[in-house]
Amino acid sequence: MAAEPEGSEGLDAPASGGFARAVAEAERIVRSAPHVRSELDLAEGLEYLAGSVKASLHMAWAYERDFPFFARSTGPHSKLGLDNPDTLYFNAYLRDDAEYVVTGRRGTTADLSFQVLNGDYTPSSSPHSLNAFDDRAFDIAPDGSYELRFGPEDPQRKDDPNYVTLGTGAAMLLVREVFSDWADERPGEIRIHRADRLGSAPDAPTARREAKRFDVAGKMLVSRLRTFLAFPEWHYLKLPVNTMTEPRPTPGGLATQYSSAGHFDLGPGEALVVTVPRSDAPYQGFQLGSRWYVSLDYVNHQTSLTADQAVPDPDGMIRMVVAERDPGLANWIELTGHDRGFLQIRWQRLSRALTPEDGPRVEVVPFADLPARLPFHDRQRVTRSRWAERIAARQVSTARRMLG
């Protein structure tokens, strides 16, 4: 007879009892977070908690290494790890000794990338990236279709660009589809199956297995909250406030991505001007994040901009004004009530190393001085009706992009 799963209390006990206790513990973590100072902080924390509950249940039931499928790991209502407003994230679980087939059709997005990880994030460490590449690394048919295979080392296929060796400990395949022009770019198609299981079916569920999934979801929930409350301390909060780093390869991330990070703390009447050259990279995006280390509301507010969405100045620079009050400018980045938070720029699909000259300059200025401090201030001005059109375009584009 199989042993009872660790953490379950037998079939007569509520299968979700451990998960219910984990939710209560997760709420205690949220309410005791050191940055909670206001009603807004707590309200956003509870919203973050709700999204994390949803995501943890979703991911626990997506743990199907023999019959895998791509799960949407983040979205507007289940955010995690300073999620990129421009990216659709998909992940599937793997065994390192099996072969998997990924088939798809390339959309028109700015980037499509793949990353193999050997685990998940914990409060003390990040998973190692065993392999990371974008769609330039493999063959795609003229109609946009492709087939990739991920599996154990095979000397006979070492020269096949569409065969990817899974390293020891490979546990997850993460796919990112990145949009620069929200209005016109379209997502592609993608699916995954284990090579030797197509046409068969998994075993029927058992009560013990479902109870174990509740236990796994509870552990995942508490771990992700603790992890991403600690994560900014590793990478952001030790930097001088109201600055951003030089462009640097993303730690543990994509091979073709650079990023610049920082955190802000603005007083009443202050604005942050972030000036960065418009890059020749296919994707360049800027965003704000809350102290919960998630994106701000990017659907109904302009809290992020890609190079395609921003209005560059005649000198080739993109000047973004991070402020609570509306400066009447096209590149206003809305604080939405946040005087503290995180700043991030990403460059993706690069074909060259970035230098400090490619990176941002950051300056705190009095809000009233913006007309004098911005060299092309008048060219950036937008009316309230034009601003409403920009927000409406975000809402429509996000609804279409995030469908499903």
Backbone torsions as a table, in degrees:
resi	resn	phi	psi	omega
1	MET	NA	137.5	-179.2
2	ALA	-68.6	144.7	177.6
3	ALA	-72.3	150.8	176.3
4	GLU	-64.9	142.8	178.9
5	PRO	-63.3	145.9	178.6
6	GLU	-58.9	133.3	176.5
7	GLY	94.2	-14.3	177.9
8	SER	-86.1	163.3	-175.9
9	GLU	-119.0	22.6	-178.2
10	GLY	94.9	161.8	-172.5
11	LEU	-72.0	-17.7	178.7
12	ASP	-80.7	-17.1	178.4
13	ALA	-83.8	153.1	176.6
14	PRO	-57.5	127.9	-178.9
15	ALA	-61.8	-29.3	-176.2
16	SER	-95.7	10.4	-176.7
17	GLY	-60.9	-45.0	178.3
18	GLY	-64.2	-37.4	178.9
19	PHE	-66.7	-40.0	178.5
20	ALA	-61.1	-40.2	177.4
21	ARG	-66.9	-35.2	177.8
22	ALA	-66.1	-37.8	177.1
23	VAL	-62.4	-42.7	178.4
24	ALA	-63.1	-41.4	177.3
25	GLU	-64.8	-40.1	178.7
26	ALA	-62.5	-39.2	177.8
27	GLU	-66.6	-36.3	175.7
28	ARG	-62.7	-39.0	177.7
29	ILE	-62.0	-44.1	-179.7
30	VAL	-63.5	-48.8	-175.7
31	ARG	-67.4	-25.8	-178.7
32	SER	-97.3	5.4	179.6
33	ALA	-58.5	135.8	-172.6
34	PRO	-65.0	-21.2	-177.5
35	HIS	-88.1	-2.7	-178.8
36	VAL	-74.2	110.8	-178.9
37	ARG	-125.3	-13.9	-171.8
38	SER	-141.9	170.1	175.3
39	GLU	-59.5	-39.8	179.3
40	LEU	-63.6	-43.3	178.6
41	ASP	-57.1	-47.1	-177.6
42	LEU	-68.8	-42.7	-179.6
43	ALA	-60.4	-42.4	178.7
44	GLU	-68.7	-33.4	176.0
45	GLY	-63.5	-40.8	178.1
46	LEU	-69.4	-35.3	174.4
47	GLU	-65.2	-41.7	176.4
48	TYR	-61.5	-41.1	177.5
49	LEU	-60.7	-46.5	-179.3
50	ALA	-60.5	-44.9	177.9
51	GLY	-63.6	-35.5	-180.0
52	SER	-70.2	-37.2	174.9
53	VAL	-60.3	-48.6	179.7
54	LYS	-59.4	-47.3	-176.8
55	ALA	-66.7	-38.9	-178.1
56	SER	-65.2	-42.6	175.7
57	LEU	-63.1	-43.6	-179.0
58	HIS	-60.4	-46.7	-176.1
59	MET	-72.4	-34.2	177.8
60	ALA	-63.8	-38.8	179.2
61	TRP	-81.7	-10.7	175.5
62	ALA	-88.2	-1.0	-177.6
63	TYR	-77.1	79.9	-178.2
64	GLU	-128.6	88.6	-175.4
65	ARG	-77.9	-21.6	179.1
66	ASP	-94.0	-26.9	175.4
67	PHE	-129.0	65.9	-171.2
68	PRO	-75.1	160.4	171.6
69	PHE	-149.0	157.8	178.9
70	PHE	-81.8	123.2	177.1
71	ALA	-105.5	143.6	174.6
72	ARG	-80.5	110.1	-171.8
73	SER	-84.6	-22.8	176.2
74	THR	-141.5	163.2	177.1
75	GLY	-175.0	-175.3	-176.9
76	PRO	-58.2	-23.1	-175.6
77	HIS	-117.2	9.9	174.5
78	SER	-150.7	80.6	-170.8
79	LYS	-94.6	156.6	-175.8
80	LEU	-162.5	136.8	165.8
81	GLY	58.9	47.9	-176.3
82	LEU	47.6	55.6	179.4
83	ASP	-52.9	141.4	-178.4
84	ASN	-83.2	121.2	-179.9
85	PRO	-60.0	-17.7	-175.4
86	ASP	-95.4	3.4	-168.9
87	THR	-120.8	136.7	164.5
88	LEU	-94.8	124.9	-179.3
89	TYR	-106.9	133.8	175.7
90	PHE	-131.7	140.0	174.0
91	ASN	-141.1	151.2	176.9
92	ALA	-136.8	148.4	-179.3
93	TYR	-90.7	148.2	-173.4
94	LEU	-133.1	160.4	161.7
95	ARG	-105.9	144.3	-178.5
96	ASP	-80.0	-5.7	-179.3
97	ASP	-110.0	10.5	180.0
98	ALA	-117.8	164.7	178.0
99	GLU	-109.9	138.1	-177.5
100	TYR	-125.1	146.8	179.9
101	VAL	-115.0	124.7	175.9
102	VAL	-112.8	119.7	177.4
103	THR	-117.1	150.2	-178.6
104	GLY	-169.6	-176.9	174.7
105	ARG	-136.6	125.2	-176.8
106	ARG	-66.6	128.1	173.2
107	GLY	-82.7	-159.0	-178.2
108	THR	-109.3	17.8	-178.5
109	THR	-68.6	163.7	-177.2
110	ALA	-66.4	-30.3	-177.7
111	ASP	-152.5	149.2	172.4
112	LEU	-138.3	119.9	-174.1
113	SER	-134.9	158.5	-176.8
114	PHE	-130.7	142.5	179.9
115	GLN	-144.7	131.8	176.5
116	VAL	-103.7	124.5	-179.0
117	LEU	-113.8	154.1	-179.9
118	ASN	-99.3	17.6	178.7
119	GLY	167.9	-150.2	-178.6
120	ASP	-131.4	169.9	178.9
121	TYR	-73.4	142.5	174.7
122	THR	-129.3	168.5	179.9
123	PRO	-62.2	-15.5	-177.2
124	SER	-115.0	-9.1	-176.5
125	SER	-158.3	163.2	174.5
126	SER	-109.8	152.3	177.1
127	PRO	-68.7	155.6	176.8
128	HIS	-85.7	140.3	174.7
129	SER	-86.5	114.0	-178.4
130	LEU	-84.1	-25.6	179.7
131	ASN	-163.1	143.0	178.3
132	ALA	-152.5	132.6	-177.3
133	PHE	-161.0	162.5	173.8
134	ASP	-112.2	-177.1	-170.2
135	ASP	-72.9	-2.7	172.8
136	ARG	-72.5	-13.9	-173.4
137	ALA	-87.1	-7.8	-177.5
138	PHE	-137.6	170.6	-175.1
139	ASP	-84.9	133.8	176.7
140	ILE	-123.7	134.7	-178.9
141	ALA	-69.4	160.4	179.7
142	PRO	-56.0	-28.2	179.3
143	ASP	-86.5	5.6	177.8
144	GLY	91.4	-5.4	-178.6
145	SER	-79.4	153.5	178.9
146	TYR	-153.9	159.7	172.9
147	GLU	-137.0	124.1	175.4
148	LEU	-113.4	145.8	174.2
149	ARG	-123.0	133.3	178.4
150	PHE	-117.5	126.0	-178.3
151	GLY	-167.0	-173.8	179.6
152	PRO	-63.7	165.1	179.4
153	GLU	-58.1	132.1	-178.3
154	ASP	-138.4	102.6	-177.0
155	PRO	-55.8	-29.7	-178.3
156	GLN	-72.4	-16.1	-179.4
157	ARG	-117.2	17.6	-176.2
158	LYS	-65.8	-22.3	179.8
159	ASP	-100.1	5.9	-180.0
160	ASP	-87.1	113.4	-177.9
161	PRO	-65.7	-16.2	-178.7
162	ASN	-100.1	12.0	172.5
163	TYR	-116.6	125.0	-176.9
164	VAL	-115.2	123.6	179.0
165	THR	-77.0	127.4	174.3
166	LEU	-82.7	122.5	178.4
167	GLY	-72.9	167.4	178.0
168	THR	-58.7	129.5	179.4
169	GLY	88.1	2.2	179.0
170	ALA	-55.0	130.0	-173.8
171	ALA	-130.7	-22.0	-174.2
172	MET	-148.6	140.9	171.0
173	LEU	-109.3	121.7	-179.7
174	LEU	-111.6	128.5	179.8
175	VAL	-118.7	134.0	177.5
176	ARG	-121.2	129.9	174.1
177	GLU	-116.4	116.3	-166.3
178	VAL	-113.7	128.8	-178.6
179	PHE	-102.4	135.6	170.9
180	SER	-106.5	-44.0	175.6
181	ASP	-103.9	98.3	-175.5
182	TRP	-60.8	-32.9	-171.8
183	ALA	-74.8	-40.8	-169.2
184	ASP	-106.8	-24.0	-179.1
185	GLU	-76.4	146.6	-177.4
186	ARG	-124.9	142.1	178.6
187	PRO	-70.6	163.1	176.1
188	GLY	-96.8	-157.1	177.1
189	GLU	-123.9	149.2	178.7
190	ILE	-158.1	142.5	173.3
191	ARG	-152.8	164.3	-176.4
192	ILE	-139.6	146.5	170.0
193	HIS	-150.0	154.9	172.9
194	ARG	-75.0	133.9	-169.0
195	ALA	-58.9	-35.3	-175.4
196	ASP	-97.8	10.9	-177.5
197	ARG	-118.9	-4.7	-179.2
198	LEU	-63.9	130.0	-177.6
199	GLY	96.6	-9.2	175.8
200	SER	-109.7	-179.2	-176.0
201	ALA	-134.0	152.4	177.1
202	PRO	-71.7	164.8	175.9
203	ASP	-62.8	154.1	176.4
204	ALA	-63.9	148.6	-179.9
205	PRO	-67.1	153.3	173.9
206	THR	-121.7	157.8	179.9
207	ALA	-62.4	-39.1	-179.5
208	ARG	-63.8	-42.0	-179.3
209	ARG	-64.9	-40.5	180.0
210	GLU	-67.7	-37.7	175.7
211	ALA	-62.6	-39.7	179.0
212	LYS	-64.3	-37.0	178.6
213	ARG	-62.6	-39.6	175.4
214	PHE	-60.2	-41.8	178.5
215	ASP	-62.7	-43.9	179.2
216	VAL	-62.0	-43.7	179.8
217	ALA	-60.9	-40.0	178.8
218	GLY	-64.4	-44.0	178.0
219	LYS	-64.7	-39.2	178.7
220	MET	-63.5	-41.7	-179.2
221	LEU	-60.3	-52.3	-178.1
222	VAL	-64.4	-40.0	-178.5
223	SER	-64.7	-43.7	-176.6
224	ARG	-67.7	-35.1	177.4
225	LEU	-66.5	-46.4	179.8
226	ARG	-65.9	-38.9	-178.1
227	THR	-61.9	-51.6	-170.8
228	PHE	-87.3	-0.7	162.5
229	LEU	-83.0	-29.0	178.5
230	ALA	-85.0	-28.1	-172.6
231	PHE	-55.7	-45.7	-179.9
232	PRO	-59.9	-29.0	178.6
233	GLU	-64.1	-33.5	179.7
234	TRP	-70.5	-42.7	-165.5
235	HIS	-115.5	-13.0	-171.5
236	TYR	-126.8	-56.2	-163.9
237	LEU	-71.8	-10.6	174.8
238	LYS	-86.6	-5.4	175.8
239	LEU	-80.9	152.7	174.6
240	PRO	-59.1	139.0	-177.8
241	VAL	-66.5	150.0	178.5
242	ASN	59.4	37.9	172.5
243	THR	-135.6	167.8	172.6
244	MET	-135.5	148.9	-178.0
245	THR	-73.3	164.0	168.5
246	GLU	-64.5	156.1	175.7
247	PRO	-58.1	136.7	-179.1
248	ARG	-147.9	150.6	175.8
249	PRO	-56.6	138.1	-177.2
250	THR	-66.6	122.9	-178.4
251	PRO	-59.6	123.1	177.9
252	GLY	67.9	12.5	-173.6
253	GLY	-108.5	-146.4	-173.6
254	LEU	-74.4	144.8	-177.9
255	ALA	-67.3	-25.8	-176.2
256	THR	-108.1	22.3	179.8
257	GLN	-117.7	136.5	167.4
258	TYR	-115.2	158.4	177.9
259	SER	-146.1	159.6	174.0
260	SER	-131.6	131.3	-172.0
261	ALA	-127.4	157.1	175.9
262	GLY	-173.2	177.9	174.2
263	HIS	-138.0	153.0	-174.9
264	PHE	-122.9	155.5	174.7
265	ASP	-151.4	102.1	-172.4
266	LEU	-111.7	140.8	176.4
267	GLY	-89.9	170.7	177.4
268	PRO	-57.4	135.9	177.6
269	GLY	80.9	6.6	178.9
270	GLU	-106.7	151.5	173.8
271	ALA	-131.4	155.3	177.2
272	LEU	-112.4	121.8	176.8
273	VAL	-101.4	117.3	178.8
274	VAL	-107.5	117.4	-177.5
275	THR	-114.7	125.2	-177.8
276	VAL	-143.7	141.2	176.7
277	PRO	-64.5	142.8	172.7
278	ARG	-68.8	121.8	-170.9
279	SER	-81.4	158.5	170.8
280	ASP	-86.5	0.2	176.4
281	ALA	-69.6	145.4	178.5
282	PRO	-60.1	-27.8	178.4
283	TYR	-131.7	130.5	173.8
284	GLN	-143.6	121.6	-176.6
285	GLY	-139.2	143.8	178.6
286	PHE	-119.3	143.2	177.3
287	GLN	-151.4	160.7	169.8
288	LEU	-104.5	154.8	173.9
289	GLY	-135.7	153.2	177.4
290	SER	-83.4	173.3	177.8
291	ARG	-70.2	-6.2	170.4
292	TRP	-81.0	1.3	179.2
293	TYR	61.7	45.6	173.0
294	VAL	-136.8	160.9	178.8
295	SER	-62.5	150.5	170.0
296	LEU	-76.0	175.7	-179.2
297	ASP	-63.1	103.1	-178.2
298	TYR	-96.4	-2.6	179.4
299	VAL	-83.5	-49.1	-172.4
300	ASN	-103.4	-1.9	178.6
301	HIS	-139.6	152.6	177.1
302	GLN	-87.7	81.2	178.5
303	THR	-102.8	5.7	177.3
304	SER	-151.3	159.5	175.5
305	LEU	-149.4	137.1	167.1
306	THR	-94.6	168.8	177.8
307	ALA	-61.3	-32.0	178.1
308	ASP	-73.7	-29.2	179.5
309	GLN	-82.9	-30.0	-176.4
310	ALA	-74.1	159.0	174.5
311	VAL	-103.7	107.3	-179.7
312	PRO	-75.3	154.3	175.5
313	ASP	-83.3	163.7	-178.2
314	PRO	-59.5	-20.9	179.3
315	ASP	-86.4	7.6	177.9
316	GLY	85.8	3.0	179.7
317	MET	-96.6	146.9	170.6
318	ILE	-103.4	119.9	179.6
319	ARG	-112.4	115.7	-178.5
320	MET	-109.5	137.7	-178.2
321	VAL	-109.1	109.8	178.6
322	VAL	-91.3	112.8	-173.7
323	ALA	-157.9	156.9	175.1
324	GLU	-79.2	-45.6	179.9
325	ARG	-79.7	151.0	179.6
326	ASP	-77.1	115.9	177.6
327	PRO	-85.6	-0.3	-179.0
328	GLY	72.6	30.1	-176.0
329	LEU	-121.4	148.6	-176.0
330	ALA	-63.3	-34.7	-175.8
331	ASN	-97.7	29.1	173.8
332	TRP	-68.0	129.2	173.3
333	ILE	-106.3	115.8	-170.7
334	GLU	-78.2	130.2	176.6
335	LEU	-78.7	-21.7	178.7
336	THR	47.4	43.4	175.7
337	GLY	89.9	4.4	-176.8
338	HIS	-102.4	116.2	174.6
339	ASP	-92.2	-9.0	177.5
340	ARG	-132.7	150.4	177.7
341	GLY	166.3	-161.8	-172.8
342	PHE	-118.1	152.6	179.0
343	LEU	-121.6	139.9	179.9
344	GLN	-148.4	134.6	168.2
345	ILE	-121.1	136.0	175.0
346	ARG	-123.1	140.8	169.8
347	TRP	-120.4	130.4	-177.3
348	GLN	-132.5	159.9	-178.6
349	ARG	64.7	38.3	-177.0
350	LEU	-72.2	149.9	173.8
351	SER	-117.3	4.4	177.5
352	ARG	-150.7	160.2	175.2
353	ALA	-73.8	141.3	177.2
354	LEU	-86.0	152.9	-180.0
355	THR	-116.7	169.9	176.6
356	PRO	-56.1	-29.4	-179.5
357	GLU	-68.4	-20.3	177.0
358	ASP	-81.3	-11.3	-171.8
359	GLY	-90.3	-179.1	-174.3
360	PRO	-87.7	155.5	164.8
361	ARG	-112.3	138.0	-175.2
362	VAL	-125.6	133.4	-178.4
363	GLU	-142.5	131.2	172.6
364	VAL	-87.1	127.1	-179.0
365	VAL	-133.2	151.1	171.6
366	PRO	-61.5	136.0	-178.5
367	PHE	-54.3	-39.4	-177.5
368	ALA	-66.6	-18.6	-177.2
369	ASP	-92.2	0.7	-175.8
370	LEU	-56.7	-43.8	-180.0
371	PRO	-58.1	-34.9	-179.6
372	ALA	-81.6	-26.1	-174.1
373	ARG	-91.1	-19.9	-179.9
374	LEU	-97.4	117.5	-172.0
375	PRO	-66.3	-22.9	-179.7
376	PHE	-122.8	39.7	-174.5
377	HIS	-54.6	-48.4	-175.1
378	ASP	-65.2	-30.9	-179.8
379	ARG	-72.7	-19.4	-177.2
380	GLN	-91.4	-6.6	-171.7
381	ARG	-67.8	142.0	175.9
382	VAL	-134.0	149.1	177.0
383	THR	-80.3	166.2	177.9
384	ARG	-63.7	-36.6	179.6
385	SER	-68.2	-37.7	177.8
386	ARG	-67.2	-37.5	177.2
387	TRP	-63.1	-42.0	178.3
388	ALA	-60.7	-35.8	176.9
389	GLU	-64.8	-38.5	178.6
390	ARG	-63.7	-42.1	-179.9
391	ILE	-68.4	-41.0	178.2
392	ALA	-60.0	-40.0	178.6
393	ALA	-63.6	-37.8	176.9
394	ARG	-63.8	-44.3	-177.4
395	GLN	-63.3	-44.3	-179.2
396	VAL	-66.8	-46.0	-177.0
397	SER	-65.0	-41.1	-179.7
398	THR	-66.4	-42.7	180.0
399	ALA	-59.6	-41.1	179.3
400	ARG	-69.9	-43.9	-175.8
401	ARG	-69.4	-36.8	-175.1
402	MET	-91.0	5.9	-177.8
403	LEU	-56.9	126.4	179.1
404	GLY	89.5	NA	NA
